[in-house]
């Protein structure tokens, strides 16, 4: 099965936004071809899926471990950096998510995640992620799509609350974090056919924002 062009473009835009301005060697390594079995194991680990009836069609669509890693981690990174600073408790929450999804900290994806935990990513990351979710969820069974939505939103909420008891932050998530979480939720609403609040950025606009 050929990889549908819109989703292929979304994948590259998401990866470019997530790994913007980073080592070409690492990115090239992440995009290198692996055996089908290796691809299956990597994707299964990140998404928490073992059913070949679900994973194999996703592999046929071109979904791989590296873009799946961006899929599950990008929104968490955006929430953590929403107030333009990353606290240690937020960092630990993201590392727990990394471990829960079976992402090796010493892998290319793990090393690149560490770069984004040290340096706030480009603002286009969340837009690129939302566009990717919009297209990818069309290929996911509704049960797995809902599970992915619950997992990402619950982890995003935990990150937003991770530093809530600090005397510097007050008693809950700041508005910027709430806005990011709302955009994460909206991406899944678009994917499931619920009314959009506003028109999303076009692909060309997202690409321009990452260059």
Backbone as CSV, one residue per row, in Angstrom:
resi,resn,N_x,N_y,N_z,CA_x,CA_y,CA_z,C_x,C_y,C_z
1,UNK,0.855,-1.198,0.000,0.000,0.000,0.000,0.888,1.244,0.000
2,UNK,0.590,2.181,-0.869,1.373,3.418,-0.890,0.985,4.297,0.276
3,UNK,1.891,5.140,0.678,1.698,6.029,1.815,0.957,7.271,1.321
4,UNK,-0.289,7.541,1.772,-1.054,8.692,1.289,-0.261,9.979,1.433
5,UNK,-0.239,10.775,0.397,0.593,11.972,0.385,0.284,12.947,1.516
6,UNK,-0.991,13.246,1.822,-1.240,14.199,2.910,-0.641,13.751,4.235
7,UNK,-0.778,12.456,4.563,-0.224,11.977,5.828,1.297,11.955,5.770
8,UNK,1.862,11.616,4.625,3.319,11.625,4.473,3.859,13.030,4.685
9,UNK,3.163,14.033,4.130,3.589,15.416,4.320,3.460,15.815,5.782
10,UNK,2.366,15.408,6.421,2.171,15.721,7.840,3.296,15.117,8.677
11,UNK,3.677,13.871,8.348,4.752,13.202,9.091,6.043,14.002,9.012
12,UNK,6.419,14.408,7.809,7.674,15.131,7.640,7.621,16.497,8.320
13,UNK,6.485,17.177,8.239,6.348,18.466,8.911,6.456,18.296,10.419
14,UNK,5.822,17.240,10.958,5.901,17.002,12.402,7.334,16.712,12.819
15,UNK,8.017,15.844,12.085,9.398,15.522,12.430,10.287,16.757,12.324
16,UNK,10.094,17.548,11.259,10.924,18.735,11.082,10.692,19.747,12.188
17,UNK,9.438,19.868,12.643,9.156,20.793,13.739,9.718,20.271,15.053
18,UNK,9.602,18.978,15.274,10.068,18.377,16.537,11.590,18.384,16.624
19,UNK,12.253,18.151,15.482,13.704,18.037,15.487,14.368,19.214,14.765
20,UNK,13.720,20.343,14.745,14.174,21.503,13.989,15.578,21.910,14.400
21,UNK,16.430,22.135,13.405,17.782,22.650,13.589,18.691,21.686,14.353
22,UNK,18.346,20.400,14.403,19.177,19.457,15.143,20.055,18.643,14.191
23,UNK,20.833,17.759,14.772,21.842,17.004,14.042,21.254,16.229,12.873
24,UNK,21.821,16.437,11.686,21.362,15.695,10.520,21.636,14.203,10.694
25,UNK,22.697,13.874,11.399,23.028,12.471,11.598,21.954,11.760,12.408
26,UNK,21.461,12.421,13.468,20.435,11.803,14.299,19.140,11.639,13.524
27,UNK,18.744,12.692,12.819,17.495,12.625,12.059,17.588,11.560,10.977
28,UNK,18.744,11.514,10.293,18.921,10.509,9.248,18.861,9.108,9.840
29,UNK,19.427,8.936,11.022,19.393,7.635,11.676,17.985,7.217,12.025
30,UNK,17.173,8.169,12.472,15.799,7.859,12.837,14.972,7.485,11.620
31,UNK,15.316,8.066,10.464,14.537,7.818,9.254,15.069,6.629,8.452
32,UNK,16.166,6.027,8.915,16.752,4.906,8.194,15.784,3.724,8.200
33,UNK,15.830,2.964,7.126,14.930,1.820,7.012,15.385,0.693,7.940
34,UNK,14.435,0.008,8.554,14.693,-1.156,9.379,13.887,-2.318,8.813
35,UNK,14.172,-3.502,9.318,13.397,-4.658,8.884,11.956,-4.502,9.349
36,UNK,11.068,-5.232,8.698,9.645,-5.156,9.057,9.439,-5.555,10.520
37,UNK,10.139,-6.593,10.969,9.987,-7.025,12.360,10.449,-5.939,13.326
38,UNK,11.563,-5.281,13.017,12.062,-4.202,13.872,11.087,-3.038,13.891
39,UNK,10.528,-2.729,12.716,9.547,-1.652,12.635,8.315,-1.990,13.466
40,UNK,7.869,-3.235,13.385,6.698,-3.675,14.148,6.959,-3.537,15.640
41,UNK,8.110,-4.037,16.101,8.424,-4.000,17.530,8.552,-2.569,18.028
42,UNK,9.213,-1.712,17.248,9.385,-0.322,17.664,8.066,0.415,17.762
43,UNK,7.217,0.256,16.743,5.927,0.940,16.739,5.013,0.378,17.821
44,UNK,5.020,-0.938,17.990,4.188,-1.561,19.026,4.553,-1.043,20.406
45,UNK,5.853,-0.897,20.645,6.325,-0.445,21.955,5.860,0.968,22.258
46,UNK,5.995,1.870,21.291,5.636,3.274,21.517,4.133,3.443,21.688
47,UNK,3.352,2.771,20.848,1.900,2.953,20.877,1.197,2.023,21.863
48,UNK,1.913,1.043,22.398,1.284,0.115,23.331,0.316,-0.830,22.654
49,UNK,0.591,-1.174,21.410,-0.276,-2.061,20.629,0.489,-3.314,20.235
50,UNK,-0.170,-4.480,20.321,0.475,-5.721,19.907,-0.315,-6.446,18.824
51,UNK,-1.506,-5.990,18.537,-2.373,-6.677,17.581,-1.889,-6.400,16.158
52,UNK,-1.407,-7.427,15.432,-0.956,-7.210,14.055,-2.041,-6.634,13.154
53,UNK,-3.304,-6.925,13.470,-4.405,-6.409,12.652,-4.483,-4.888,12.721
54,UNK,-3.923,-4.304,13.788,-3.903,-2.848,13.931,-2.551,-2.286,13.518
55,UNK,-1.469,-2.930,13.976,-0.127,-2.392,13.748,0.292,-2.510,12.287
56,UNK,0.020,-3.648,11.653,0.458,-3.837,10.270,-0.122,-2.792,9.314
57,UNK,-1.430,-2.474,9.390,-1.944,-1.410,8.519,-1.288,-0.056,8.779
58,UNK,-0.920,0.219,10.040,-0.240,1.477,10.343,1.154,1.495,9.725
59,UNK,1.838,0.349,9.750,3.136,0.259,9.087,2.985,0.455,7.582
60,UNK,1.921,-0.119,7.017,1.666,0.053,5.589,1.416,1.513,5.236
61,UNK,0.839,2.253,6.186,0.602,3.681,5.972,1.875,4.507,6.132
62,UNK,2.936,3.877,6.641,4.196,4.589,6.791,4.511,5.049,8.193
63,UNK,3.654,4.717,9.167,3.920,5.130,10.544,5.093,4.333,11.088
64,UNK,6.047,5.016,11.688,7.233,4.382,12.234,7.458,4.828,13.672
65,UNK,8.411,4.167,14.337,8.689,4.448,15.745,9.020,5.917,15.970
66,UNK,9.818,6.522,15.057,10.261,7.888,15.304,9.124,8.899,15.237
67,UNK,8.212,8.763,14.242,7.110,9.717,14.197,6.062,9.397,15.245
68,UNK,5.984,8.112,15.669,5.093,7.777,16.777,5.614,8.380,18.074
69,UNK,6.944,8.412,18.231,7.533,9.044,19.415,7.184,10.524,19.448
70,UNK,7.278,11.176,18.297,6.887,12.586,18.232,5.400,12.745,18.514
71,UNK,4.603,11.780,18.043,3.156,11.832,18.245,2.801,11.848,19.728
72,UNK,3.449,10.998,20.529,3.073,10.890,21.939,3.810,11.881,22.832
73,UNK,4.980,12.374,22.399,5.768,13.253,23.261,5.637,14.733,22.925
74,UNK,5.400,15.063,21.654,5.340,16.471,21.257,4.329,17.280,22.065
75,UNK,3.088,16.793,22.257,2.134,17.608,23.018,2.557,17.806,24.465
76,UNK,3.247,16.813,25.045,3.697,16.941,26.429,4.806,17.982,26.538
77,UNK,5.704,17.986,25.557,6.759,18.999,25.522,6.147,20.390,25.412
78,UNK,5.117,20.521,24.576,4.474,21.830,24.386,3.804,22.319,25.667
79,UNK,3.156,21.420,26.396,2.530,21.808,27.663,3.595,22.248,28.662
80,UNK,4.665,21.480,28.750,5.710,21.783,29.728,6.355,23.140,29.478
81,UNK,6.504,23.507,28.208,7.147,24.772,27.855,6.138,25.899,27.642
82,UNK,4.871,25.675,27.923,3.840,26.676,27.612,4.101,28.014,28.284
83,UNK,4.645,27.977,29.504,4.929,29.222,30.223,6.370,29.674,30.018
84,UNK,7.021,29.117,28.988,8.377,29.490,28.577,9.454,29.072,29.573
85,UNK,9.133,28.146,30.449,10.160,27.583,31.323,9.761,26.153,31.659
86,UNK,10.759,25.329,31.896,10.521,23.919,32.178,10.992,23.612,33.594
87,UNK,10.067,23.144,34.417,10.401,22.820,35.799,10.827,21.349,35.907
88,UNK,11.561,21.036,36.967,12.091,19.685,37.135,10.974,18.650,37.239
89,UNK,9.875,18.986,37.906,8.765,18.038,38.022,8.130,17.777,36.659
90,UNK,8.090,18.796,35.808,7.557,18.610,34.459,8.488,17.709,33.654
91,UNK,9.782,17.923,33.803,10.768,17.089,33.117,10.606,15.618,33.524
92,UNK,10.442,15.390,34.816,10.285,14.014,35.289,9.004,13.386,34.749
93,UNK,7.948,14.173,34.644,6.690,13.655,34.090,6.865,13.216,32.643
94,UNK,7.623,13.992,31.875,7.868,13.640,30.477,8.740,12.396,30.394
95,UNK,9.722,12.285,31.268,10.557,11.081,31.282,9.737,9.843,31.636
96,UNK,8.764,10.000,32.523,7.891,8.862,32.840,7.077,8.455,31.620
97,UNK,6.605,9.442,30.868,5.861,9.135,29.643,6.761,8.447,28.629
98,UNK,7.988,8.926,28.520,8.965,8.312,27.616,9.158,6.835,27.971
99,UNK,9.321,6.558,29.253,9.510,5.179,29.707,8.258,4.347,29.473
100,UNK,7.088,4.931,29.762,5.830,4.201,29.602,5.596,3.791,28.159
101,UNK,6.082,4.595,27.219,5.895,4.289,25.800,7.060,3.484,25.231
102,UNK,7.986,3.052,26.104,9.062,2.181,25.648,10.097,2.861,24.789
103,UNK,10.261,4.171,24.940,11.246,4.912,24.149,12.578,4.893,24.890
104,UNK,13.589,4.339,24.271,14.910,4.221,24.881,15.555,5.605,24.985
105,UNK,15.932,6.039,26.195,16.576,7.357,26.341,17.857,7.485,25.531
106,UNK,18.501,6.349,25.227,19.744,6.373,24.461,19.523,6.253,22.958
107,UNK,18.266,6.121,22.551,17.962,6.073,21.118,18.026,7.478,20.541
108,UNK,17.962,7.563,19.215,17.959,8.882,18.578,16.776,9.708,19.057
109,UNK,15.599,9.073,19.165,14.413,9.798,19.629,14.610,10.280,21.060
110,UNK,15.205,9.430,21.905,15.445,9.821,23.289,16.421,10.967,23.409
111,UNK,17.493,10.934,22.619,18.492,12.015,22.672,17.918,13.323,22.156
112,UNK,17.105,13.233,21.114,16.507,14.455,20.581,15.466,15.020,21.541
113,UNK,14.769,14.145,22.255,13.846,14.633,23.280,14.610,15.431,24.330
114,UNK,15.789,14.947,24.724,16.581,15.661,25.727,16.962,17.054,25.240
115,UNK,17.209,17.181,23.946,17.526,18.502,23.392,16.353,19.440,23.595
116,UNK,15.126,18.932,23.366,13.951,19.787,23.512,13.575,20.007,24.975
117,UNK,14.103,19.212,25.867,13.904,19.488,27.286,14.896,20.537,27.781
118,UNK,15.927,20.775,26.989,16.902,21.816,27.332,16.596,23.127,26.626
119,UNK,15.988,23.048,25.452,15.722,24.237,24.641,14.265,24.225,24.181
120,UNK,13.553,25.277,24.446,12.136,25.367,24.079,11.978,25.194,22.567
121,UNK,11.111,24.266,22.136,10.949,24.018,20.702,10.227,25.155,19.992
122,UNK,10.348,25.133,18.683,9.703,26.138,17.850,8.193,26.090,18.051
123,UNK,7.543,27.237,17.979,6.102,27.307,18.235,5.275,26.539,17.211
124,UNK,5.869,26.225,16.068,5.133,25.485,15.036,4.921,24.021,15.409
125,UNK,5.609,23.547,16.451,5.519,22.131,16.803,4.088,21.694,17.080
126,UNK,3.357,22.461,17.876,1.996,22.058,18.239,1.074,22.066,17.024
127,UNK,1.226,23.049,16.142,0.407,23.087,14.931,0.695,21.880,14.039
128,UNK,1.987,21.556,13.895,2.356,20.406,13.073,1.815,19.118,13.680
129,UNK,1.897,19.013,15.002,1.373,17.823,15.683,-0.135,17.703,15.476
130,UNK,-0.864,18.804,15.640,-2.321,18.773,15.496,-2.722,18.347,14.087
131,UNK,-1.999,18.847,13.080,-2.284,18.447,11.708,-2.025,16.970,11.475
132,UNK,-0.969,16.465,12.103,-0.631,15.053,11.969,-1.707,14.175,12.607
133,UNK,-2.146,14.556,13.809,-3.199,13.800,14.496,-4.478,13.791,13.666
134,UNK,-4.799,14.933,13.085,-6.012,15.061,12.272,-6.044,13.996,11.178
135,UNK,-4.898,13.796,10.510,-4.852,12.836,9.408,-4.646,11.406,9.895
136,UNK,-3.772,11.220,10.884,-3.469,9.871,11.341,-4.676,9.183,11.958
137,UNK,-5.462,9.912,12.722,-6.590,9.294,13.425,-7.645,8.743,12.473
138,UNK,-7.630,9.187,11.235,-8.549,8.625,10.248,-8.227,7.156,9.974
139,UNK,-6.961,6.770,10.228,-6.540,5.398,9.954,-6.594,4.510,11.183
140,UNK,-6.853,5.083,12.357,-6.890,4.309,13.595,-8.306,3.822,13.895
141,UNK,-8.449,2.599,14.398,-9.759,2.164,14.904,-10.202,3.104,16.018
142,UNK,-11.504,3.315,16.146,-12.006,4.286,17.122,-11.565,3.955,18.544
143,UNK,-11.488,2.662,18.882,-11.084,2.298,20.245,-9.645,2.712,20.524
144,UNK,-8.754,2.526,19.543,-7.352,2.893,19.735,-7.172,4.404,19.672
145,UNK,-7.957,5.055,18.828,-7.905,6.523,18.761,-8.323,7.122,20.097
146,UNK,-9.397,6.593,20.671,-9.867,7.103,21.964,-8.852,6.827,23.068
147,UNK,-8.217,5.649,23.021,-7.210,5.318,24.025,-6.021,6.266,23.930
148,UNK,-5.580,6.548,22.710,-4.466,7.472,22.507,-4.820,8.861,23.012
149,UNK,-6.044,9.296,22.733,-6.498,10.606,23.198,-6.491,10.677,24.722
150,UNK,-7.034,9.658,25.362,-7.075,9.649,26.831,-5.669,9.667,27.423
151,UNK,-4.781,8.880,26.842,-3.421,8.796,27.369,-2.703,10.139,27.256
152,UNK,-2.763,10.753,26.086,-2.052,12.013,25.873,-2.642,13.122,26.726
153,UNK,-3.967,13.212,26.777,-4.594,14.281,27.562,-4.345,14.101,29.054
154,UNK,-4.399,12.860,29.535,-4.172,12.651,30.970,-2.739,12.982,31.345
155,UNK,-1.792,12.621,30.494,-0.390,12.951,30.777,-0.156,14.455,30.676
156,UNK,-0.809,15.100,29.715,-0.677,16.552,29.583,-1.220,17.256,30.823
157,UNK,-2.343,16.768,31.324,-2.921,17.346,32.540,-1.989,17.160,33.733
158,UNK,-1.364,15.997,33.832,-0.454,15.754,34.956,0.758,16.667,34.889
159,UNK,1.244,16.913,33.686,2.377,17.827,33.539,1.970,19.241,33.925
160,UNK,0.768,19.646,33.516,0.289,20.994,33.843,0.136,21.177,35.348
161,UNK,-0.178,20.102,36.060,-0.367,20.176,37.510,0.900,19.840,38.289
162,UNK,1.961,19.439,37.578,3.154,18.938,38.258,3.780,19.957,39.189
163,UNK,3.673,21.238,38.835,4.340,22.275,39.628,3.335,23.183,40.315
164,UNK,2.095,22.707,40.455,1.018,23.580,40.894,1.163,24.058,42.333
165,UNK,1.896,23.330,43.183,2.002,23.724,44.581,3.131,24.721,44.834
166,UNK,3.854,25.067,43.781,4.944,26.018,43.956,4.411,27.391,44.344
167,UNK,5.121,28.068,45.223,4.703,29.418,45.618,4.816,30.382,44.451
168,UNK,5.585,29.980,43.429,5.751,30.852,42.274,4.627,30.685,41.258
169,UNK,3.921,29.532,41.337,2.932,29.239,40.314,1.499,29.334,40.800
170,UNK,1.267,29.354,42.090,-0.099,29.396,42.565,-0.699,28.012,42.683
171,UNK,-2.010,27.895,42.434,-2.721,26.660,42.761,-3.142,25.827,41.562
172,UNK,-2.656,26.091,40.385,-3.067,25.290,39.249,-2.344,25.683,37.982
173,UNK,-2.681,25.026,36.848,-2.037,25.338,35.582,-2.243,26.798,35.191
174,UNK,-1.239,27.365,34.546,-1.367,28.729,34.056,-2.211,28.715,32.789
175,UNK,-2.669,29.891,32.371,-3.547,29.972,31.207,-2.873,29.432,29.953
176,UNK,-1.578,29.682,29.808,-0.873,29.202,28.623,-0.925,27.680,28.535
177,UNK,-0.801,27.006,29.677,-0.888,25.545,29.690,-2.301,25.086,29.352
178,UNK,-3.295,25.776,29.878,-4.682,25.436,29.568,-4.954,25.590,28.077
179,UNK,-4.378,26.627,27.473,-4.583,26.857,26.040,-3.982,25.720,25.213
180,UNK,-2.787,25.263,25.603,-2.150,24.164,24.880,-2.974,22.888,25.019
181,UNK,-3.440,22.598,26.227,-4.251,21.398,26.449,-5.547,21.467,25.642
182,UNK,-6.142,22.651,25.558,-7.359,22.811,24.759,-7.084,22.526,23.286
183,UNK,-5.917,22.942,22.808,-5.574,22.697,21.408,-5.311,21.209,21.167
184,UNK,-4.713,20.542,22.151,-4.507,19.093,22.042,-5.855,18.382,21.926
185,UNK,-6.787,18.744,22.804,-8.115,18.130,22.773,-8.819,18.417,21.454
186,UNK,-8.678,19.643,20.954,-9.340,20.028,19.706,-8.822,19.224,18.526
187,UNK,-7.548,18.847,18.547,-6.990,18.062,17.444,-7.708,16.728,17.321
188,UNK,-8.027,16.111,18.433,-8.752,14.840,18.405,-10.217,15.054,18.051
189,UNK,-10.797,16.185,18.433,-12.184,16.476,18.080,-12.340,16.620,16.576
190,UNK,-11.377,17.275,15.943,-11.402,17.397,14.486,-11.293,16.018,13.858
191,UNK,-10.395,15.196,14.421,-10.178,13.863,13.864,-11.410,12.986,13.977
192,UNK,-12.231,13.194,14.998,-13.418,12.364,15.181,-14.664,12.988,14.574
193,UNK,-14.478,14.092,13.858,-15.589,14.662,13.134,-16.420,15.658,13.893
194,UNK,-15.981,16.093,15.078,-16.730,17.094,15.829,-16.460,18.473,15.247
195,UNK,-17.340,19.448,15.485,-17.179,20.764,14.879,-15.873,21.429,15.282
196,UNK,-15.222,22.066,14.320,-14.007,22.811,14.587,-14.358,24.197,15.091
197,UNK,-13.499,24.714,15.976,-13.705,26.063,16.475,-13.179,27.099,15.495
198,UNK,-12.145,26.728,14.758,-11.570,27.643,13.781,-10.840,26.826,12.732
199,UNK,-10.540,27.458,11.595,-9.844,26.766,10.531,-8.389,26.530,10.927
200,UNK,-7.865,25.298,10.748,-6.471,25.046,11.080,-5.552,25.689,10.056
201,UNK,-4.287,25.863,10.432,-3.310,26.370,9.483,-3.204,25.408,8.311
202,UNK,-2.952,25.955,7.130,-2.730,25.093,5.985,-1.361,24.452,6.110
203,UNK,-1.155,23.377,5.342,0.127,22.696,5.373,1.244,23.642,4.965
204,UNK,1.001,24.450,3.933,2.026,25.390,3.487,2.409,26.362,4.583
205,UNK,1.426,26.815,5.357,1.706,27.756,6.443,2.562,27.104,7.518
206,UNK,2.276,25.841,7.820,3.069,25.138,8.825,4.490,24.935,8.328
207,UNK,4.628,24.547,7.049,5.961,24.342,6.488,6.763,25.633,6.535
208,UNK,6.134,26.752,6.169,6.849,28.031,6.201,7.299,28.363,7.614
209,UNK,6.504,27.991,8.605,6.851,28.333,9.986,8.015,27.513,10.507
210,UNK,8.345,26.407,9.831,9.437,25.561,10.301,10.722,25.797,9.534
211,UNK,10.719,26.717,8.606,11.916,26.960,7.804,12.475,28.331,8.079
